[in-house]
Amino acid sequence: MYTWKLTGHALRRINTGCYGCGDGGRLALVLQHCGGPRTQGRGKFGSYRRRISSWFREQGTQVAQACKRQFEFVAAQRIRRYIQIFHLYTRIWDEVALREFMRLWRLRLARNAKNFLISAAGVSVYNWDRDRISDEEINRYNSEIEGIYRLRDSTVVCTKCNLRIIIDTVQPDVKYCKCSGVQSPAASNEDSGGWQPFIERQDMLIWRKIEPGSGGLFAYKVYGTFSDVTAEDFLQVQIDVDYRKQWDPTAQELQIIETDPKSESSVNRSTDVIHWEMIWPKLFSNRDYVYQRRWVMDGEKGLVVIVSRVTEHPNIPERRGIYRVKTYWSYMVIKPYTEFHEPGIEFGLTYFDDPGVAVPSAVTAWVALRGLPDFLIRMREASKKYQKYKLMKKNAPDGLTLSEEDVSKEQIEVEDKLKNDKTLTKDHKDQQDDSTNDSTNKLDLTHGVQQEDDLAESENKDATTAPKEQQGLLHYFYLTKLFAFLDL
């Protein structure tokens, strides 16, 4: 019924302008009339209606099926596109993530390739055969003391009178040159190997030179003669890490990591890998060292040789917040006057390290001038008290820790010794000023006295503002906070 009405409506729309004239208008009226309820199913127009209705139903079904197929096709295409996009982005992300992982892995290998590969393989073995300090390197320094003699004669001895030249301060019991005019050493800079006189203190001479390829950093050479210290005790101060932690307040950590298996049974020689963390001021990160130290006591030659240099150990990787010093070496030669157990030694120490901080040369010179001699004096005092330490340690087998009171007393004694040495130096300068008429020498000595007075005044000022237990550390602070020094 509705199909037939729709057909009539379509015919009327086609013949809109022909109502009442021609066959088109009459056909539309006839179709409308024949499609009424009274004539439904009657006559041949009824059969037409049924055919047309059947045709529309068939066409509607085909159209619906076509629309369904079109919808399914479009939906399948959309789903396929989404899947392709998902796989594309997933693959791209996987590639990016893989590249990022490989980049980070390469950076980690570049920073610490050796430790990383060893740890990845699950191996933590130090290669002694490859990194061991050789006998040839030890024997290279057997004549170090004689070389220092030649350096001393060529750099701090006047060519005219063969007496000592004043370096920075006058020391008692030393005969200095009084020649008029400019005092000159016996050798040029090239003949001395680049070493320049830097500091003189009682029983000590210190040279320095710029280390090639270091960016202006200095290596230092120390020569000392201690008549009140035995070679055995002085050696133990260098190699006893537990004792070092007692008298050195800057040693945060100090321990022997591994000992060469070939030297474990020997009492006159040893080769160890040592880790040492040094306390720095709060504005800086602490510095730590991993180095190999080999020492040999040769009774036939009457020498003790200690050689140290940085190394890498798989059990001591770098730690966050602590700067690992990558450049460090030192060698020390100890020679007793007579026997190793008798008082009286002379020693030579040469060392260099790069603490990894840019400090102006004027600051480093000022720090070394104040702190380096003071540190050597403390090391001398620690050597003199080593036997007392051994006795106390023997009586306390569970472990010995010096109290703050004992440390403070020791520091005060060293400070008193320093002040007495400066008083003697000043008196000696005054006597030398009275005994000579050379205006040039007077000017140099007066300048030296004024420098010592300023130093003493600064020390007294610092001592009054610091706690008593820290007064003895004032001099030592300036050096040890900026220099990683010695291999003790």
C-alpha positions as CSV (number, residue, x, y, z in Angstrom):
1,M,0.0,0.0,0.0
2,Y,2.7,2.4,1.0
3,T,4.8,1.4,-2.0
4,W,2.0,2.2,-4.4
5,K,1.4,5.6,-2.8
6,L,5.1,6.3,-3.1
7,T,4.9,5.4,-6.8
8,G,2.0,7.7,-7.4
9,H,3.8,10.5,-5.5
10,A,6.8,10.1,-7.7
11,L,4.7,10.3,-10.8
12,R,3.1,13.4,-9.6
13,R,6.4,15.0,-9.0
14,I,7.5,14.1,-12.5
15,N,4.3,15.5,-14.0
16,T,4.0,18.6,-11.8
17,G,3.3,20.9,-14.6
18,C,0.8,18.6,-16.5
19,Y,-2.1,18.3,-14.1
20,G,-5.4,18.3,-16.0
21,C,-3.8,18.0,-19.5
22,G,-2.4,15.1,-21.4
23,D,-1.9,11.5,-20.4
24,G,0.6,12.2,-17.7
25,G,-1.9,13.9,-15.4
26,R,-4.6,11.2,-15.9
27,L,-2.1,8.4,-15.3
28,A,-1.1,9.8,-12.0
29,L,-4.8,10.2,-11.0
30,V,-5.6,6.7,-12.2
31,L,-2.7,5.3,-10.3
32,Q,-3.7,7.2,-7.2
33,H,-7.3,6.0,-7.5
34,C,-6.4,2.4,-8.2
35,G,-4.1,2.3,-5.2
36,G,-6.9,3.1,-2.8
37,P,-8.1,0.6,-0.3
38,R,-11.2,-0.2,-2.2
39,T,-9.4,-1.4,-5.3
40,Q,-6.4,-3.1,-3.5
41,G,-5.7,-6.4,-5.2
42,R,-8.2,-5.9,-8.0
43,G,-7.6,-5.5,-11.7
44,K,-4.4,-5.4,-13.6
45,F,-3.2,-2.3,-11.8
46,G,-3.1,-4.4,-8.7
47,S,-0.7,-6.8,-10.3
48,Y,1.5,-3.8,-11.4
49,R,1.5,-2.6,-7.8
50,R,2.6,-6.0,-6.5
51,R,5.4,-6.2,-9.1
52,I,6.6,-2.7,-8.3
53,S,6.4,-3.4,-4.6
54,S,8.4,-6.6,-5.1
55,W,10.9,-4.8,-7.2
56,F,11.4,-2.2,-4.5
57,R,11.8,-4.9,-1.8
58,E,14.4,-6.6,-3.9
59,Q,16.2,-3.4,-4.6
60,G,16.0,-2.4,-0.9
61,T,17.6,-5.7,0.1
62,Q,20.3,-5.3,-2.5
63,V,20.9,-1.8,-1.4
64,A,21.1,-2.9,2.2
65,Q,23.5,-5.6,1.3
66,A,25.6,-3.2,-0.7
67,C,25.6,-0.8,2.2
68,K,26.5,-3.6,4.6
69,R,29.4,-4.7,2.3
70,Q,30.5,-1.1,2.0
71,F,30.4,-0.5,5.7
72,E,32.4,-3.8,6.3
73,F,34.9,-2.8,3.7
74,V,35.4,0.7,5.2
75,A,35.5,-0.7,8.7
76,A,38.1,-3.3,7.6
77,Q,40.2,-0.6,5.9
78,R,40.1,1.6,9.0
79,I,41.0,-1.3,11.3
80,R,43.8,-2.3,9.0
81,R,45.2,1.2,9.0
82,Y,45.0,1.5,12.8
83,I,46.9,-1.8,13.1
84,Q,49.5,-0.7,10.6
85,I,50.0,2.6,12.4
86,F,50.3,0.8,15.7
87,H,52.9,-1.6,14.4
88,L,54.7,1.3,12.7
89,Y,54.9,3.4,15.9
90,T,55.8,0.3,18.0
91,R,58.7,-0.4,15.6
92,I,59.8,3.2,15.6
93,W,59.7,3.3,19.4
94,D,61.6,0.0,19.7
95,E,64.3,1.3,17.4
96,V,64.6,4.6,19.3
97,A,64.7,2.8,22.6
98,L,67.3,0.4,21.3
99,R,69.4,3.3,19.9
100,E,69.2,5.1,23.2
101,F,70.1,2.1,25.1
102,M,73.1,1.5,22.9
103,R,74.2,5.1,23.2
104,L,74.0,5.0,27.0
105,W,75.9,1.7,27.0
106,R,78.7,3.1,24.8
107,L,79.0,6.1,27.1
108,R,79.2,3.9,30.1
109,L,81.9,1.8,28.4
110,A,83.8,5.0,27.4
111,R,83.8,6.3,31.0
112,N,84.8,3.0,32.7
113,A,85.3,0.4,30.1
114,K,87.6,-1.8,32.0
115,N,85.5,-2.0,35.2
116,F,82.3,-2.4,33.2
117,L,83.5,-5.3,31.1
118,I,85.0,-7.1,34.1
119,S,81.8,-6.7,36.1
120,A,79.7,-7.8,33.2
121,A,81.7,-10.9,32.9
122,G,81.4,-11.5,36.6
123,V,85.2,-11.4,37.1
124,S,86.9,-9.3,39.9
125,V,90.5,-10.2,39.6
126,Y,93.4,-7.7,39.6
127,N,96.0,-8.4,36.9
128,W,99.2,-8.3,38.9
129,D,101.3,-9.6,36.0
130,R,100.4,-6.7,33.8
131,D,100.3,-3.9,36.4
132,R,102.9,-4.9,38.9
133,I,105.7,-2.3,39.6
134,S,108.8,-3.9,38.2
135,D,112.2,-4.4,39.8
136,E,113.7,-2.2,37.1
137,E,111.5,0.7,38.3
138,I,112.5,0.1,41.9
139,N,116.2,0.0,41.0
140,R,115.9,3.1,39.0
141,Y,115.8,5.2,42.2
142,N,118.7,3.6,44.1
143,S,120.9,6.6,43.4
144,E,118.2,9.2,44.2
145,I,120.0,10.6,47.3
146,E,123.2,11.2,45.3
147,G,121.1,12.9,42.6
148,I,119.6,15.2,45.3
149,Y,123.2,16.1,46.4
150,R,124.0,17.2,42.9
151,L,120.8,19.1,42.6
152,R,121.4,20.9,45.9
153,D,125.0,21.8,45.0
154,S,123.9,23.1,41.6
155,T,120.9,25.2,42.7
156,V,121.4,26.5,46.3
157,V,125.1,26.9,46.5
158,C,127.0,30.1,45.5
159,T,129.5,29.7,42.8
160,K,131.9,32.1,44.5
161,C,132.1,31.0,48.1
162,N,130.4,27.6,47.9
163,L,128.1,28.5,50.8
164,R,124.4,28.1,50.9
165,I,122.1,30.6,49.2
166,I,119.0,31.9,51.0
167,I,115.9,30.5,49.4
168,D,113.0,32.0,51.4
169,T,114.0,32.1,55.1
170,V,117.2,31.8,57.1
171,Q,117.6,28.6,59.1
172,P,119.8,28.1,62.2
173,D,123.1,26.2,62.0
174,V,123.4,26.9,58.3
175,K,126.2,29.0,56.8
176,Y,124.9,31.3,54.1
177,C,126.6,33.2,51.4
178,K,127.6,36.8,52.2
179,C,129.0,37.6,48.8
180,S,128.2,41.1,47.6
181,G,126.1,41.5,44.5
182,V,123.7,39.0,43.1
183,Q,124.1,35.4,44.3
184,S,124.0,32.8,41.6
185,P,123.8,29.0,41.6
186,A,126.3,26.9,40.0
187,A,124.1,25.4,37.3
188,S,121.5,26.6,34.8
189,N,117.8,25.6,34.7
190,E,118.6,23.0,32.1
191,D,121.4,21.4,34.1
192,S,119.0,21.1,37.1
193,G,116.3,19.3,35.2
194,G,113.9,22.2,35.6
195,W,113.9,22.0,39.4
196,Q,113.8,25.3,41.1
197,P,114.4,26.0,44.9
198,F,111.1,26.7,46.5
199,I,111.1,26.3,50.3
200,E,113.7,25.9,53.0
201,R,112.9,24.9,56.6
202,Q,114.8,23.3,59.4
203,D,116.3,20.1,58.1
204,M,114.3,20.3,54.8
205,L,114.8,21.6,51.3
206,I,112.0,21.6,48.7
207,W,112.2,22.1,45.0
208,R,109.4,22.3,42.4
209,K,109.0,22.3,38.6
210,I,106.1,22.4,36.2
211,E,105.1,18.9,35.2
212,P,104.9,18.6,31.3
213,G,101.4,18.2,30.0
214,S,99.7,19.1,33.3
215,G,98.5,22.5,32.4
216,G,100.9,24.3,34.8
217,L,100.7,22.1,37.8
218,F,103.9,21.5,39.8
219,A,105.7,18.4,40.8
220,Y,107.6,18.6,44.1
221,K,110.9,17.2,45.4
222,V,111.7,17.1,49.1
223,Y,115.0,16.4,50.8
224,G,115.1,16.0,54.5
225,T,117.5,14.9,57.2
226,F,116.0,13.8,60.6
227,S,118.6,13.0,63.2
228,D,115.9,11.8,65.8
229,V,114.0,9.3,63.6
230,T,114.9,5.7,62.7
231,A,114.5,4.4,59.2
232,E,112.3,1.6,60.4
233,D,109.9,3.9,62.1
234,F,109.9,6.3,59.3
235,L,109.1,3.5,56.9
236,Q,106.2,2.3,59.1
237,V,104.7,5.8,59.0
238,Q,104.6,5.5,55.2
239,I,103.1,2.0,55.0
240,D,101.0,1.5,58.2
241,V,97.5,2.6,57.0
242,D,96.0,2.2,60.5
243,Y,98.5,4.5,62.1
244,R,98.0,7.0,59.3
245,K,94.3,7.2,60.2
246,Q,95.3,8.0,63.8
247,W,97.4,11.1,63.1
248,D,96.0,12.3,59.8
249,P,92.5,13.9,60.2
250,T,92.0,14.2,56.5
251,A,92.0,10.4,55.9
252,Q,88.3,9.6,55.5
253,E,89.1,6.0,54.3
254,L,92.4,4.3,54.0
255,Q,92.7,0.5,53.5
256,I,94.7,-2.1,51.7
257,I,92.5,-3.7,49.0
258,E,94.8,-6.4,47.8
259,T,98.3,-7.6,48.3
260,D,100.5,-9.1,45.6
261,P,100.6,-12.9,46.2
262,K,104.3,-13.0,45.4
263,S,105.2,-10.7,48.3
264,E,102.8,-11.9,51.1
265,S,105.4,-14.0,52.9
266,S,108.2,-11.3,52.8
267,V,108.8,-8.9,55.7
268,N,111.2,-6.6,53.8
269,R,109.1,-5.9,50.8
270,S,105.4,-5.8,49.8
271,T,103.2,-4.7,46.9
272,D,99.7,-3.5,47.7
273,V,96.7,-1.9,46.1
274,I,95.4,0.9,48.4
275,H,92.2,2.9,48.4
276,W,92.5,6.3,50.0
277,E,89.7,8.9,50.4
278,M,90.8,12.3,51.4
279,I,88.5,14.9,53.0
280,W,88.2,18.2,51.2
281,P,86.3,21.4,52.2
282,K,82.5,21.4,51.9
283,L,82.6,23.4,48.7
284,F,84.5,20.6,47.0
285,S,84.0,16.9,46.5
286,N,86.2,14.5,48.4
287,R,89.1,13.1,46.5
288,D,90.0,9.4,46.4
289,Y,92.9,7.4,45.1
290,V,93.3,3.9,44.0
291,Y,97.0,3.2,43.6
292,Q,99.6,0.5,43.7
293,R,102.4,0.8,46.2
294,R,105.6,-1.2,46.3
295,W,108.3,-0.9,48.9
296,V,111.6,-2.7,49.3
297,M,114.0,-2.6,52.3
298,D,117.4,-3.5,50.9
299,G,119.8,-4.3,53.7
300,E,122.8,-4.7,51.4
301,K,122.4,-1.3,49.8
302,G,121.2,0.3,53.0
303,L,118.1,1.8,51.3
304,V,114.4,1.8,51.4
305,V,112.6,2.5,48.2
306,I,108.8,3.2,48.0
307,V,107.2,3.6,44.6
308,S,103.5,4.5,44.1
309,R,101.3,5.1,41.1
310,V,97.6,5.1,40.3
311,T,95.9,2.0,39.1
312,E,92.4,0.6,38.6
313,H,90.9,-2.2,40.7
314,P,87.6,-3.9,39.9
315,N,86.5,-4.0,43.5
316,I,86.8,-0.2,43.9
317,P,84.7,1.5,41.2
318,E,84.1,5.2,41.2
319,R,81.5,6.5,43.5
320,R,79.0,9.4,43.0
321,G,80.0,12.5,44.8
322,I,83.7,11.6,45.1
323,Y,86.3,12.7,42.5
324,R,88.6,9.9,41.5
325,V,92.2,11.2,41.0
326,K,93.5,9.8,37.7
327,T,97.0,11.2,37.7
328,Y,99.3,10.5,40.7
329,W,102.8,9.1,41.2
330,S,105.5,9.3,43.8
331,Y,108.7,7.7,44.9
332,M,110.6,8.0,48.2
333,V,114.1,6.8,49.1
334,I,115.1,6.5,52.8
335,K,118.7,6.1,53.7
336,P,119.8,5.7,57.4
337,Y,123.0,7.3,58.7
338,T,124.2,3.9,60.1
339,E,121.6,1.2,60.7
340,F,117.9,0.9,60.1
341,H,117.1,0.7,63.8
342,E,119.4,3.6,64.7
343,P,118.2,7.2,64.8
344,G,119.3,9.4,61.9
345,I,118.0,9.3,58.3
346,E,118.0,11.3,55.1
347,F,115.2,10.9,52.6
348,G,114.1,12.1,49.2
349,L,110.5,12.3,48.1
350,T,109.3,13.3,44.6
351,Y,105.6,13.3,43.8
352,F,103.0,14.8,41.5
353,D,99.2,14.5,41.4
354,D,96.4,16.3,39.6
355,P,93.5,16.9,42.1
356,G,91.2,17.9,39.2
357,V,90.5,21.5,40.3
358,A,91.8,24.7,38.7
359,V,93.6,26.7,41.3
360,P,95.7,29.8,40.4
361,S,99.4,29.3,40.7
362,A,99.7,32.1,43.3
363,V,97.2,30.3,45.5
364,T,98.9,26.9,45.2
365,A,102.2,28.5,46.0
366,W,100.8,30.2,49.1
367,V,99.2,26.9,50.2
368,A,102.3,24.9,49.7
369,L,104.5,27.5,51.4
370,R,102.3,27.3,54.5
371,G,101.3,23.7,54.6
372,L,103.9,21.5,53.1
373,P,106.7,22.0,55.7
374,D,104.1,21.7,58.4
375,F,102.9,18.4,57.1
376,L,106.5,17.1,57.0
377,I,107.0,18.1,60.6
378,R,103.9,16.3,61.6
379,M,105.1,13.2,59.8
380,R,108.4,13.5,61.7
381,E,106.6,13.7,65.0
382,A,104.5,10.7,64.1
383,S,107.6,8.8,63.3
384,K,109.1,9.6,66.7
385,K,105.9,8.3,68.4
386,Y,105.5,5.1,66.4
387,Q,107.1,2.9,69.0
388,K,104.7,4.3,71.6
389,Y,101.8,3.5,69.2
390,K,103.0,0.0,68.8
391,L,103.2,-0.5,72.5
392,M,99.7,0.9,73.0
393,K,98.3,-1.3,70.2
394,K,100.0,-4.4,71.7
395,N,98.3,-3.7,75.0
396,A,94.9,-3.2,73.3
397,P,94.6,-6.1,70.9
398,D,91.0,-5.3,70.1
399,G,92.0,-2.1,68.4
400,L,93.5,1.2,69.3
401,T,91.9,4.6,68.7
402,L,93.7,7.7,70.0
403,S,91.5,10.0,72.0
404,E,90.9,13.5,71.0
405,E,92.8,14.7,74.0
406,D,95.9,12.7,72.9
407,V,95.6,14.1,69.4
408,S,95.2,17.6,70.7
409,K,98.3,17.3,72.9
410,E,100.3,16.0,70.0
411,Q,99.1,18.9,67.8
412,I,100.0,21.5,70.4
413,E,103.5,20.0,70.8
414,V,104.0,20.3,67.1
415,E,102.7,23.9,67.1
416,D,105.0,24.8,69.9
417,K,107.9,23.3,68.0
418,L,107.0,25.4,65.0
419,K,106.8,28.6,67.0
420,N,110.2,27.8,68.6
421,D,111.7,27.2,65.2
422,K,110.4,30.5,64.0
423,T,111.7,32.3,67.1
424,L,115.2,30.9,66.5
425,T,115.0,31.8,62.8
426,K,114.1,35.4,63.7
427,D,116.9,35.7,66.3
428,H,119.3,34.2,63.8
429,K,118.2,36.8,61.2
430,D,118.8,39.6,63.7
431,Q,122.2,38.4,64.5
432,Q,123.1,38.2,60.9
433,D,121.8,41.7,60.3
434,D,124.1,43.0,63.1
435,S,127.1,41.2,61.8
436,T,127.0,42.4,58.2
437,N,127.1,45.8,56.5
438,D,125.7,44.6,53.2
439,S,122.6,46.7,52.6
440,T,121.3,44.1,50.1
441,N,121.5,41.3,52.6
442,K,119.9,43.4,55.3
443,L,117.0,44.2,53.0
444,D,116.4,40.6,52.3
445,L,116.6,39.5,55.9
446,T,114.3,42.3,57.1
447,H,111.8,41.2,54.4
448,G,112.1,37.6,55.7
449,V,111.6,38.7,59.3
450,Q,108.5,40.7,58.4
451,Q,107.2,37.7,56.4
452,E,107.6,35.5,59.4
453,D,106.0,38.0,61.7
454,D,103.0,38.3,59.5
455,L,102.8,34.5,59.3
456,A,103.0,34.2,63.1
457,E,100.4,36.9,63.6
458,S,98.0,35.2,61.2
459,E,98.5,31.9,63.0
460,N,97.8,33.4,66.4
461,K,94.7,35.0,65.1
462,D,93.5,31.7,63.7
463,A,94.3,29.9,66.9
464,T,92.3,32.3,69.0
465,T,89.2,31.9,66.9
466,A,89.3,28.1,66.5
467,P,88.5,25.4,69.1
468,K,91.4,24.1,71.1
469,E,91.3,20.6,69.5
470,Q,91.5,22.2,66.0
471,Q,94.3,24.7,66.6
472,G,96.9,22.2,65.7
473,L,95.3,21.6,62.3
474,L,95.3,25.1,61.1
475,H,98.6,24.9,59.1
476,Y,97.9,21.4,57.9
477,F,94.4,22.4,56.7
478,Y,95.7,24.7,53.9
479,L,97.8,22.0,52.3
480,T,95.8,18.8,52.7
481,K,92.6,20.4,51.6
482,L,94.1,21.3,48.2
483,F,96.8,18.7,47.7
484,A,96.5,14.9,47.7
485,F,100.0,14.3,49.0
486,L,102.0,11.2,49.6
487,D,101.1,7.6,49.5
488,L,100.9,6.9,53.2
